[in-house]
């Protein structure tokens, strides 16, 4: 978990009941253990400053922005069976999510964006004009 928001926004008057967290099932399995070790090491060195740790780690792991998710925690039926994992067991819990692996979805979306950019460049080289976006 990175942070939680609860209350009413002064500008919009919208009510917020959510927390933002890294969903490790969106990180490729080969990177999870290495990421967990780096996160825990940097978090310990930065006196548990999540913002500072995020800046350092996100530079090394650019795919992290696709793994961040927001979850509503009110009403209570949105999230059930919450379990807090002790710091000592965090690495084991992160790597153990074998059955749930959505990292292919993230890789595919990144690849599609890359292909679109290359397609636009190829068309520019052919015609001298960028195609209109849909």
N, C-alpha and C positions, 0 to 999 in steps of 0.2 A: 504494500500500500504506500502510495506517495503522499497523498493528503486527502482531507475530507472537507466538504463544504456543507454547511447547514445554516439556514436562515433565509432572510429576504434581501434581495439585491436592492439597494437604495435607488438606483437609476431606473430599473425595469419593473420593480415590484414583483419579480418572479421568485417563487419559493424554491430553494435548493435543498436537496437531501441526497447527496451523492458523494462517492469517493472515487478517486482516480488511482489506478494501480497498474502494474505491469502484469500482463497475462502471459505466463511463461510458455503456454501451449502455442503461442504465435512466434516463438523464437525457435530456430532450427535446433533439433536435438543435439547436433554436434557442437553447438555453441552454448548450450544451457549451462553446463558444468563450469566452463571457463568464465562465462558471464557471472555466474553465482559467486565464484571465488573472487573475481575482481570487485564486484559490487560490495561484498562483505568486507573485503580488505580496505577499500576506499572509504566505506561507511564508517568503519572503525577509526581510520586515520583522520576523518573530518568531523569527529565528535557527533556522529549521527545527523549531520546536516544534509538532508535529502536533496535540496536544490543544488548544492555544490557537488554532491556525489553524482547527480543526474548529468550535470554539465560535463564532468570528466568522463563518465562511462559512455554517454551518448556519442561522444566524439569517436570512441574506439569501436562502438557497435551502432552504426547508423540505422540498422533495421529496427532498432528499439522503438522508434516513433510509431511503427505499425503494430507494436505489441501493447501499447498503452490503451487502456479501456476505462470507461466511466461506468460505474454501477450505482443504481439508485438503491438506497437502503431504507426508504420509507415509501409506501407502507411495508410492514414487516414481512409480507409474503413474497416480496421480490427476492430476498436472499434468505435462504434457510440453511440450517446445519453449518453455521460458520464455525471454523476451528482456528484458533491461534496456534501457530507453529513456533516453538521455542527457537531462539537464534541458533542454538547448537545443531538443531535438526533441519535448518533451512535448506542447506545444500542438498541433503538427501531428498527432501520433499520436492525441490525444484526439478531434479533429474528424474524422479520416479514417475512423472506423468507420461508414461509410455503410451497408454491407450489413447490419450488425447494429444494429437499433434496437428495443428492447423498451420504450421509454418509453410506448407506447400502453397496454401492460399495466398500468403503474403508474398512468397517468391513469384508466384504467377502474376499477381497484380503489379509488382515491380517490373517484371519482364515485359508485360503488356505496355506499361508506360514508356519503357525504353524503346520498344518496337515502334510505338507511335511517333516518338521523337525522330528515330532514324527514318521512318517513312516520310515525315515532313521534310527532312533534310534532303532525301533522295529526290523528292518532287521539286524542291527548290533548285537543286542542281540541274534538273532537266528543264524546268520552265523559267527559272529566274524569279519566281514568285512563291511565297508561302501559301499553302492551301488554307481556305477559310475553315475555322474550327466549327464543329457541329454543336 
